[in-house]
Amino acid sequence: MLKNILKIFTNDNIIELETDDARMAITALMIRVARSDDDFTNDEFNNIIYLVKKRFDLTDEAANELISEAKLLEEQAPDTVRFTRSIKTAIAFEKRSALVEDLWSIALIDDYRDANEDALIRTVVGLLGVSDKDSALARQRVTKN
């Protein structure tokens, strides 16, 4: 399955994602955000487990398996643009702000706004077609919780 997903992300043509592939792309993007500050902490990892379980209604075992595969995909994917292009085909526009909120919750789990995480999320927000205002509102919701 991972080889097929890698083909999707290395192909210049946009391909509709299957449900499992969309889950993989979203989870890999979460991991990319967590790794963007060169410090993938246990808190970030546990937050990703929580978010993946909630978002996709998965068991602990299924979430851990998805995350393990997504880590490999994230390491091998050439760029973030391919993730976001694929995610845009899988997630309706009105649901993308919730994904941005999840990304902010990963970046801010340590109560520190790292410049690399911030820059990556800003890039992702633009690529997903989410406005800066909606991103700021998503970030504010995260900081209140």
OpenMM code with the backbone's topology and positions (N, CA, C; nanometers):
from openmm import Vec3, app, unit

residues = "MET LEU LYS ASN ILE LEU LYS ILE PHE THR ASN ASP ASN ILE ILE GLU LEU GLU THR ASP ASP ALA ARG MET ALA ILE THR ALA LEU MET ILE ARG VAL ALA ARG SER ASP ASP ASP PHE THR ASN ASP GLU PHE ASN ASN ILE ILE TYR LEU VAL LYS LYS ARG PHE ASP LEU THR ASP GLU ALA ALA ASN GLU LEU ILE SER GLU ALA LYS LEU LEU GLU GLU GLN ALA PRO ASP THR VAL ARG PHE THR ARG SER ILE LYS THR ALA ILE ALA PHE GLU LYS ARG SER ALA LEU VAL GLU ASP LEU TRP SER ILE ALA LEU ILE ASP ASP TYR ARG ASP ALA ASN GLU ASP ALA LEU ILE ARG THR VAL VAL GLY LEU LEU GLY VAL SER ASP LYS ASP SER ALA LEU ALA ARG GLN ARG VAL THR LYS ASN".split()
positions = [
    Vec3(0.0834, -0.1189, 0.0000),
    Vec3(0.0000, 0.0000, 0.0000),
    Vec3(0.0880, 0.1255, 0.0000),
    Vec3(0.1940, 0.1261, 0.0786),
    Vec3(0.2800, 0.2438, 0.0871),
    Vec3(0.3422, 0.2758, -0.0485),
    Vec3(0.3811, 0.1744, -0.1250),
    Vec3(0.4384, 0.1993, -0.2574),
    Vec3(0.3367, 0.2673, -0.3481),
    Vec3(0.2101, 0.2241, -0.3411),
    Vec3(0.1059, 0.2865, -0.4228),
    Vec3(0.0852, 0.4318, -0.3821),
    Vec3(0.0891, 0.4582, -0.2544),
    Vec3(0.0704, 0.5951, -0.2064),
    Vec3(0.1891, 0.6815, -0.2477),
    Vec3(0.3093, 0.6264, -0.2388),
    Vec3(0.4265, 0.7026, -0.2827),
    Vec3(0.4163, 0.7376, -0.4304),
    Vec3(0.3619, 0.6469, -0.5108),
    Vec3(0.3433, 0.6768, -0.6533),
    Vec3(0.2506, 0.7960, -0.6698),
    Vec3(0.1472, 0.8034, -0.5884),
    Vec3(0.0541, 0.9153, -0.5949),
    Vec3(0.1270, 1.0456, -0.5677),
    Vec3(0.2118, 1.0462, -0.4669),
    Vec3(0.2771, 1.1697, -0.4245),
    Vec3(0.3979, 1.2066, -0.5095),
    Vec3(0.4460, 1.1151, -0.5904),
    Vec3(0.5568, 1.1493, -0.6788),
    Vec3(0.5095, 1.1722, -0.8215),
    Vec3(0.3813, 1.1529, -0.8463),
    Vec3(0.3225, 1.1743, -0.9780),
    Vec3(0.2777, 1.3199, -0.9892),
    Vec3(0.3040, 1.3831, -1.1005),
    Vec3(0.2620, 1.5216, -1.1184),
    Vec3(0.1124, 1.5351, -1.1438),
    Vec3(0.0493, 1.4289, -1.1857),
    Vec3(-0.0948, 1.4332, -1.2082),
    Vec3(-0.1684, 1.4202, -1.0763),
    Vec3(-0.2746, 1.4973, -1.0597),
    Vec3(-0.3547, 1.4877, -0.9380),
    Vec3(-0.4448, 1.3660, -0.9508),
    Vec3(-0.4412, 1.2828, -0.8515),
    Vec3(-0.5187, 1.1595, -0.8520),
    Vec3(-0.6148, 1.1634, -0.7344),
    Vec3(-0.7386, 1.1230, -0.7580),
    Vec3(-0.8345, 1.1139, -0.6491),
    Vec3(-0.7843, 1.0105, -0.5485),
    Vec3(-0.7902, 1.0439, -0.4225),
    Vec3(-0.7441, 0.9523, -0.3189),
    Vec3(-0.8563, 0.8629, -0.2713),
    Vec3(-0.8220, 0.7388, -0.2449),
    Vec3(-0.9127, 0.6500, -0.1743),
    Vec3(-0.9166, 0.6964, -0.0294),
    Vec3(-1.0167, 0.6534, 0.0462),
    Vec3(-1.0305, 0.6950, 0.1858),
    Vec3(-0.9040, 0.6665, 0.2654),
    Vec3(-0.8485, 0.5461, 0.2514),
    Vec3(-0.7268, 0.5118, 0.3265),
    Vec3(-0.6091, 0.5998, 0.2858),
    Vec3(-0.6006, 0.6331, 0.1570),
    Vec3(-0.4917, 0.7183, 0.1095),
    Vec3(-0.5060, 0.8599, 0.1643),
    Vec3(-0.6295, 0.9101, 0.1700),
    Vec3(-0.6535, 1.0438, 0.2256),
    Vec3(-0.6144, 1.0465, 0.3725),
    Vec3(-0.6486, 0.9428, 0.4439),
    Vec3(-0.6083, 0.9339, 0.5853),
    Vec3(-0.4568, 0.9387, 0.5972),
    Vec3(-0.3904, 0.8661, 0.5078),
    Vec3(-0.2446, 0.8608, 0.5102),
    Vec3(-0.1865, 0.9988, 0.4817),
    Vec3(-0.2393, 1.0697, 0.3832),
    Vec3(-0.1884, 1.2020, 0.3476),
    Vec3(-0.2075, 1.3011, 0.4615),
    Vec3(-0.3240, 1.2978, 0.5234),
    Vec3(-0.3531, 1.3886, 0.6352),
    Vec3(-0.2607, 1.3586, 0.7525),
    Vec3(-0.2443, 1.2325, 0.7837),
    Vec3(-0.1588, 1.1936, 0.8959),
    Vec3(-0.0128, 1.2276, 0.8668),
    Vec3(0.0316, 1.2058, 0.7449),
    Vec3(0.1693, 1.2415, 0.7073),
    Vec3(0.1902, 1.3924, 0.7186),
    Vec3(0.0893, 1.4705, 0.6822),
    Vec3(0.1005, 1.6153, 0.6964),
    Vec3(0.1097, 1.6546, 0.8434),
    Vec3(0.0334, 1.5889, 0.9289),
    Vec3(0.0428, 1.6152, 1.0731),
    Vec3(0.1838, 1.5864, 1.1230),
    Vec3(0.2401, 1.4769, 1.0767),
    Vec3(0.3757, 1.4398, 1.1178),
    Vec3(0.4767, 1.5407, 1.0647),
    Vec3(0.4559, 1.5871, 0.9428),
    Vec3(0.5473, 1.6872, 0.8862),
    Vec3(0.5465, 1.8147, 0.9699),
    Vec3(0.4297, 1.8560, 1.0154),
    Vec3(0.4213, 1.9749, 1.1009),
    Vec3(0.4956, 1.9492, 1.2321),
    Vec3(0.4744, 1.8326, 1.2917),
    Vec3(0.5411, 1.8008, 1.4186),
    Vec3(0.6928, 1.7972, 1.4032),
    Vec3(0.7399, 1.7493, 1.2910),
    Vec3(0.8844, 1.7386, 1.2673),
    Vec3(0.9476, 1.8691, 1.2188),
    Vec3(0.8679, 1.9654, 1.1811),
    Vec3(0.9219, 2.0852, 1.1164),
    Vec3(1.0125, 2.1685, 1.2069),
    Vec3(1.0001, 2.1511, 1.3375),
    Vec3(1.0895, 2.2239, 1.4284),
    Vec3(1.2072, 2.1376, 1.4740),
    Vec3(1.2264, 2.0235, 1.4077),
    Vec3(1.3342, 1.9291, 1.4389),
    Vec3(1.3259, 1.8732, 1.5802),
    Vec3(1.2046, 1.8715, 1.6361),
    Vec3(1.1848, 1.8187, 1.7715),
    Vec3(1.0474, 1.7533, 1.7796),
    Vec3(1.0388, 1.6280, 1.7347),
    Vec3(0.9136, 1.5520, 1.7339),
    Vec3(0.8968, 1.4908, 1.8735),
    Vec3(0.8235, 1.5620, 1.9589),
    Vec3(0.8136, 1.5240, 2.0998),
    Vec3(0.7064, 1.4183, 2.1224),
    Vec3(0.7117, 1.3572, 2.2407),
    Vec3(0.6078, 1.2608, 2.2799),
    Vec3(0.4711, 1.3276, 2.2868),
    Vec3(0.4674, 1.4527, 2.3330),
    Vec3(0.3397, 1.5251, 2.3383),
    Vec3(0.2807, 1.5421, 2.1983),
    Vec3(0.3649, 1.5754, 2.1022),
    Vec3(0.3168, 1.5889, 1.9643),
    Vec3(0.2690, 1.4540, 1.9112),
    Vec3(0.3463, 1.3501, 1.9369),
    Vec3(0.3092, 1.2155, 1.8920),
    Vec3(0.1759, 1.1733, 1.9533),
    Vec3(0.1621, 1.1914, 2.0836),
    Vec3(0.0369, 1.1540, 2.1506),
    Vec3(-0.0808, 1.2367, 2.1011),
    Vec3(-0.0557, 1.3629, 2.0701),
    Vec3(-0.1604, 1.4479, 2.0152),
    Vec3(-0.2034, 1.3975, 1.8772),
    Vec3(-0.1073, 1.3568, 1.7958),
    Vec3(-0.1399, 1.3029, 1.6639),
    Vec3(-0.2221, 1.1752, 1.6784),
    Vec3(-0.1846, 1.0896, 1.7718),
    Vec3(-0.2641, 0.9684, 1.7956),
    Vec3(-0.4076, 1.0068, 1.8298),
    Vec3(-0.4229, 1.1005, 1.9218),
    Vec3(-0.5568, 1.1451, 1.9622),
    Vec3(-0.6345, 1.2009, 1.8426),
    Vec3(-0.5713, 1.2884, 1.7653),
    Vec3(-0.6387, 1.3525, 1.6524),
    Vec3(-0.6775, 1.2515, 1.5446),
    Vec3(-0.5885, 1.1576, 1.5155),
    Vec3(-0.6146, 1.0568, 1.4129),
    Vec3(-0.7291, 0.9648, 1.4581),
    Vec3(-0.7258, 0.9254, 1.5845),
    Vec3(-0.8331, 0.8402, 1.6354),
    Vec3(-0.9676, 0.9110, 1.6260),
    Vec3(-0.9698, 1.0369, 1.6660),
    Vec3(-1.0941, 1.1150, 1.6651),
    Vec3(-1.1404, 1.1426, 1.5222),
    Vec3(-1.0498, 1.1892, 1.4380),
    Vec3(-1.0852, 1.2282, 1.3008),
    Vec3(-1.1338, 1.1095, 1.2183),
    Vec3(-1.0698, 0.9940, 1.2339),
    Vec3(-1.0998, 0.8786, 1.1490),
    Vec3(-1.1722, 0.7663, 1.2228),
    Vec3(-1.2061, 0.7887, 1.3510),
    Vec3(-1.2773, 0.6896, 1.4320),
    Vec3(-1.2031, 0.5551, 1.4319),
    Vec3(-1.0770, 0.5604, 1.4762),
    Vec3(-0.9902, 0.4431, 1.4751),
    Vec3(-0.9633, 0.3915, 1.6157),
    Vec3(-0.9300, 0.2652, 1.6235),
    Vec3(-0.8838, 0.2057, 1.7489),
    Vec3(-0.7389, 0.2487, 1.7717),
    Vec3(-0.6887, 0.2234, 1.8923),
    Vec3(-0.5480, 0.2536, 1.9211),
    Vec3(-0.4559, 0.1814, 1.8226),
    Vec3(-0.4831, 0.0544, 1.8000),
    Vec3(-0.3987, -0.0255, 1.7118),
    Vec3(-0.4012, 0.0284, 1.5679),
    Vec3(-0.5192, 0.0589, 1.5175),
    Vec3(-0.5312, 0.1110, 1.3812),
    Vec3(-0.4644, 0.2481, 1.3689),
    Vec3(-0.4787, 0.3311, 1.4706),
    Vec3(-0.4162, 0.4639, 1.4685),
    Vec3(-0.2644, 0.4509, 1.4680),
    Vec3(-0.2103, 0.3638, 1.5511),
    Vec3(-0.0647, 0.3443, 1.5557),
    Vec3(-0.0115, 0.2895, 1.4235),
    Vec3(-0.0862, 0.2003, 1.3614),
    Vec3(-0.0448, 0.1448, 1.2323),
    Vec3(-0.0452, 0.2547, 1.1249),
    Vec3(-0.1506, 0.3352, 1.1231),
    Vec3(-0.1588, 0.4458, 1.0274),
    Vec3(-0.0436, 0.5437, 1.0475),
    Vec3(-0.0150, 0.5761, 1.1710),
    Vec3(0.0928, 0.6707, 1.2008),
    Vec3(0.2285, 0.6139, 1.1597),
    Vec3(0.2512, 0.4872, 1.1839),
    Vec3(0.3783, 0.4248, 1.1426),
    Vec3(0.3978, 0.4334, 0.9917),
    Vec3(0.2929, 0.4037, 0.9166),
    Vec3(0.3016, 0.4115, 0.7712),
    Vec3(0.3158, 0.5565, 0.7248),
    Vec3(0.2449, 0.6460, 0.7912),
    Vec3(0.2495, 0.7879, 0.7532),
    Vec3(0.3883, 0.8469, 0.7809),
    Vec3(0.4559, 0.8003, 0.8844),
    Vec3(0.5926, 0.8466, 0.9115),
    Vec3(0.6836, 0.8137, 0.7939),
    Vec3(0.6717, 0.6919, 0.7432),
    Vec3(0.7532, 0.6515, 0.6280),
    Vec3(0.7186, 0.7349, 0.5058),
    Vec3(0.5914, 0.7568, 0.4831),
    Vec3(0.5491, 0.8387, 0.3700),
    Vec3(0.6024, 0.9805, 0.3833),
    Vec3(0.5913, 1.0381, 0.5004),
    Vec3(0.6377, 1.1754, 0.5227),
    Vec3(0.7871, 1.1870, 0.4953),
    Vec3(0.8629, 1.0867, 0.5356),
    Vec3(1.0079, 1.0891, 0.5143),
    Vec3(1.0435, 1.0838, 0.3663),
    Vec3(0.9612, 1.0135, 0.2878),
    Vec3(0.9942, 0.9901, 0.1478),
    Vec3(0.9239, 1.0848, 0.0507),
    Vec3(0.8210, 1.1540, 0.0955),
    Vec3(0.7477, 1.2446, 0.0071),
    Vec3(0.8353, 1.3644, -0.0278),
    Vec3(0.8392, 1.4020, -0.1539),
    Vec3(0.9308, 1.5079, -0.1960),
    Vec3(0.8947, 1.6475, -0.1471),
    Vec3(0.7668, 1.6761, -0.1300),
    Vec3(0.7297, 1.8100, -0.0858),
    Vec3(0.5898, 1.8117, -0.0252),
    Vec3(0.5578, 1.9199, 0.0394),
    Vec3(0.4287, 1.9367, 0.1066),
    Vec3(0.3172, 1.9665, 0.0075),
    Vec3(0.3503, 2.0264, -0.1043),
    Vec3(0.2500, 2.0627, -0.2049),
    Vec3(0.1711, 1.9393, -0.2494),
    Vec3(0.2405, 1.8299, -0.2668),
    Vec3(0.1720, 1.7078, -0.3119),
    Vec3(0.0730, 1.6581, -0.2071),
    Vec3(0.1071, 1.6712, -0.0796),
    Vec3(0.0115, 1.6347, 0.0259),
    Vec3(-0.1138, 1.7208, 0.0149),
    Vec3(-0.0920, 1.8500, 0.0072),
    Vec3(-0.2066, 1.9407, 0.0111),
    Vec3(-0.2923, 1.9285, -0.1140),
    Vec3(-0.2309, 1.9079, -0.2286),
    Vec3(-0.3091, 1.8866, -0.3508),
    Vec3(-0.3990, 1.7658, -0.3353),
    Vec3(-0.3416, 1.6599, -0.2828),
    Vec3(-0.4182, 1.5370, -0.2652),
    Vec3(-0.5270, 1.5532, -0.1597),
    Vec3(-0.4945, 1.6219, -0.0523),
    Vec3(-0.5917, 1.6433, 0.0552),
    Vec3(-0.7078, 1.7289, 0.0054),
    Vec3(-0.6786, 1.8267, -0.0785),
    Vec3(-0.7854, 1.9119, -0.1323),
    Vec3(-0.8880, 1.8310, -0.2104),
    Vec3(-0.8454, 1.7235, -0.2749),
    Vec3(-0.9410, 1.6404, -0.3482),
    Vec3(-1.0231, 1.5525, -0.2548),
    Vec3(-0.9728, 1.5312, -0.1332),
    Vec3(-1.0385, 1.4396, -0.0410),
    Vec3(-1.1251, 1.5086, 0.0644),
    Vec3(-1.0961, 1.6345, 0.0935),
    Vec3(-1.1676, 1.7053, 0.2002),
    Vec3(-1.2425, 1.8237, 0.1412),
    Vec3(-1.3697, 1.8292, 0.1715),
    Vec3(-1.4503, 1.9430, 0.1266),
    Vec3(-1.3949, 2.0712, 0.1864),
    Vec3(-1.4077, 2.1796, 0.1109),
    Vec3(-1.3526, 2.3080, 0.1521),
    Vec3(-1.3953, 2.3461, 0.2936),
    Vec3(-1.5226, 2.3293, 0.3249),
    Vec3(-1.5746, 2.3718, 0.4554),
    Vec3(-1.5184, 2.2902, 0.5719),
    Vec3(-1.4540, 2.1783, 0.5443),
    Vec3(-1.3960, 2.0966, 0.6511),
    Vec3(-1.2450, 2.1177, 0.6665),
    Vec3(-1.1870, 2.1966, 0.5799),
    Vec3(-1.0414, 2.2166, 0.5839),
    Vec3(-0.9972, 2.2998, 0.7041),
    Vec3(-1.0826, 2.3882, 0.7527),
    Vec3(-1.0463, 2.4675, 0.8717),
    Vec3(-1.0264, 2.3770, 0.9927),
    Vec3(-1.1026, 2.2692, 1.0005),
    Vec3(-1.0856, 2.1743, 1.1106),
    Vec3(-0.9486, 2.1068, 1.1018),
    Vec3(-0.9036, 2.0779, 0.9810),
    Vec3(-0.7699, 2.0212, 0.9634),
    Vec3(-0.6635, 2.1228, 1.0048),
    Vec3(-0.6818, 2.2479, 0.9672),
    Vec3(-0.5877, 2.3530, 1.0070),
    Vec3(-0.5839, 2.3650, 1.1593),
    Vec3(-0.6998, 2.3539, 1.2230),
    Vec3(-0.7042, 2.3572, 1.3690),
    Vec3(-0.6240, 2.2412, 1.4276),
    Vec3(-0.6376, 2.1231, 1.3683),
    Vec3(-0.5582, 2.0080, 1.4138),
    Vec3(-0.4088, 2.0351, 1.3986),
    Vec3(-0.3704, 2.0951, 1.2877),
    Vec3(-0.2278, 2.1248, 1.2661),
    Vec3(-0.1764, 2.2246, 1.3694),
    Vec3(-0.2570, 2.3262, 1.3986),
    Vec3(-0.2173, 2.4218, 1.5031),
    Vec3(-0.2067, 2.3529, 1.6385),
    Vec3(-0.2962, 2.2594, 1.6669),
    Vec3(-0.2893, 2.1923, 1.7976),
    Vec3(-0.1617, 2.1106, 1.8114),
    Vec3(-0.1123, 2.0576, 1.7003),
    Vec3(0.0151, 1.9848, 1.7026),
    Vec3(0.1303, 2.0824, 1.7255),
    Vec3(0.1293, 2.1909, 1.6508),
    Vec3(0.2391, 2.2889, 1.6605),
    Vec3(0.2442, 2.3565, 1.7967),
    Vec3(0.1294, 2.3772, 1.8583),
    Vec3(0.1239, 2.4540, 1.9833),
    Vec3(0.1128, 2.3673, 2.1083),
    Vec3(0.1249, 2.2367, 2.0941),
    Vec3(0.1108, 2.1466, 2.2091),
    Vec3(0.2151, 2.1770, 2.3165),
    Vec3(0.3295, 2.2295, 2.2747),
    Vec3(0.4365, 2.2623, 2.3694),
    Vec3(0.4297, 2.4074, 2.4172),
    Vec3(0.3192, 2.4764, 2.3856),
    Vec3(0.2984, 2.6160, 2.4263),
    Vec3(0.4050, 2.7100, 2.3704),
    Vec3(0.4661, 2.6697, 2.2599),
    Vec3(0.5682, 2.7524, 2.1960),
    Vec3(0.5387, 2.7595, 2.0468),
    Vec3(0.5428, 2.8761, 1.9919),
    Vec3(0.5147, 2.8958, 1.8500),
    Vec3(0.6467, 2.9048, 1.7750),
    Vec3(0.6941, 2.7905, 1.7292),
    Vec3(0.8208, 2.7815, 1.6577),
    Vec3(0.8061, 2.8419, 1.5178),
    Vec3(0.9071, 2.9126, 1.4739),
    Vec3(0.9037, 2.9806, 1.3435),
    Vec3(0.8905, 2.8818, 1.2274),
    Vec3(0.9550, 2.7651, 1.2372),
    Vec3(0.9459, 2.6666, 1.1293),
    Vec3(0.8067, 2.6057, 1.1202),
    Vec3(0.7491, 2.5719, 1.2351),
    Vec3(0.6120, 2.5191, 1.2363),
    Vec3(0.5151, 2.6247, 1.1836),
    Vec3(0.5339, 2.7462, 1.2293),
    Vec3(0.4486, 2.8568, 1.1878),
    Vec3(0.4549, 2.8761, 1.0356),
    Vec3(0.5739, 2.8753, 0.9805),
    Vec3(0.5915, 2.8948, 0.8364),
    Vec3(0.5288, 2.7809, 0.7568),
    Vec3(0.5468, 2.6581, 0.8042),
    Vec3(0.4885, 2.5434, 0.7340),
    Vec3(0.3363, 2.5508, 0.7360),
    Vec3(0.2800, 2.5823, 0.8508),
    Vec3(0.1336, 2.5907, 0.8579),
    Vec3(0.0831, 2.7035, 0.7690),
    Vec3(0.1503, 2.8163, 0.7677),
    Vec3(0.1097, 2.9260, 0.6782),
    Vec3(0.1102, 2.8808, 0.5324),
    Vec3(0.2117, 2.8064, 0.4950),
    Vec3(0.2192, 2.7535, 0.3586),
    Vec3(0.1042, 2.6574, 0.3313),
    Vec3(0.0810, 2.5641, 0.4243),
    Vec3(-0.0246, 2.4648, 0.4088),
    Vec3(-0.1613, 2.5320, 0.3989),
    Vec3(-0.1834, 2.6318, 0.4825),
    Vec3(-0.3107, 2.7046, 0.4826),
    Vec3(-0.3378, 2.7621, 0.3438),
    Vec3(-0.2384, 2.8264, 0.2873),
    Vec3(-0.2547, 2.8829, 0.1533),
    Vec3(-0.2801, 2.7760, 0.0487),
    Vec3(-0.2069, 2.6665, 0.0569),
    Vec3(-0.2223, 2.5592, -0.0403),
    Vec3(-0.3582, 2.4899, -0.0293),
    Vec3(-0.4137, 2.4876, 0.0920),
    Vec3(-0.5456, 2.4268, 0.1115),
    Vec3(-0.6594, 2.5227, 0.0761),
    Vec3(-0.6256, 2.6483, 0.0508),
    Vec3(-0.7280, 2.7455, 0.0165),
    Vec3(-0.8016, 2.8023, 0.1367),
    Vec3(-0.7451, 2.7833, 0.2543),
    Vec3(-0.8036, 2.8376, 0.3769),
    Vec3(-0.7490, 2.9789, 0.3952),
    Vec3(-0.8343, 3.0689, 0.4364),
    Vec3(-0.7900, 3.2084, 0.4521),
    Vec3(-0.7025, 3.2246, 0.5762),
    Vec3(-0.6214, 3.3286, 0.5752),
    Vec3(-0.5385, 3.3602, 0.6919),
    Vec3(-0.6266, 3.3875, 0.8137),
    Vec3(-0.7401, 3.4519, 0.7908),
    Vec3(-0.8326, 3.4810, 0.9003),
    Vec3(-0.8853, 3.3516, 0.9625),
    Vec3(-0.9260, 3.2556, 0.8781),
    Vec3(-0.9753, 3.1280, 0.9310),
    Vec3(-0.8650, 3.0511, 1.0030),
    Vec3(-0.7426, 3.0621, 0.9540),
    Vec3(-0.6295, 2.9995, 1.0210),
    Vec3(-0.6063, 3.0630, 1.1575),
    Vec3(-0.6134, 3.1957, 1.1627),
    Vec3(-0.5956, 3.2660, 1.2902),
    Vec3(-0.7055, 3.2282, 1.3886),
    Vec3(-0.8272, 3.2157, 1.3404),
    Vec3(-0.9374, 3.1739, 1.4276),
    Vec3(-0.9171, 3.0313, 1.4772),
    Vec3(-0.8689, 2.9443, 1.3901),
    Vec3(-0.8397, 2.8059, 1.4300),
    Vec3(-0.7305, 2.8037, 1.5369),
    Vec3(-0.6260, 2.8844, 1.5170),
    Vec3(-0.5179, 2.8928, 1.6157),
    Vec3(-0.5697, 2.9452, 1.7491),
    Vec3(-0.6585, 3.0443, 1.7460),
    Vec3(-0.7157, 3.0993, 1.8689),
    Vec3(-0.8008, 2.9961, 1.9416),
    Vec3(-0.8747, 2.9139, 1.8675),
    Vec3(-0.9543, 2.8077, 1.9307),
    Vec3(-0.8635, 2.7085, 2.0019),
    Vec3(-0.7514, 2.6783, 1.9399),
    Vec3(-0.6558, 2.5845, 1.9992),
    Vec3(-0.5966, 2.6432, 2.1271),
    Vec3(-0.5573, 2.7697, 2.1231),
    Vec3(-0.4925, 2.8295, 2.2404),
    Vec3(-0.5902, 2.8474, 2.3566),
    Vec3(-0.7187, 2.8556, 2.3275),
    Vec3(-0.8182, 2.8677, 2.4355),
    Vec3(-0.8415, 2.7334, 2.5050),
    Vec3(-0.8179, 2.6248, 2.4324),
    Vec3(-0.8450, 2.4914, 2.4899),
    Vec3(-0.7282, 2.4333, 2.5590),
] * unit.nanometer
topology = app.Topology()
chain = topology.addChain("A")
for resn in residues:
    res = topology.addResidue(resn, chain)
    for name in ("N", "CA", "C"):
        topology.addAtom(name, app.Element.getBySymbol(name[0]), res)
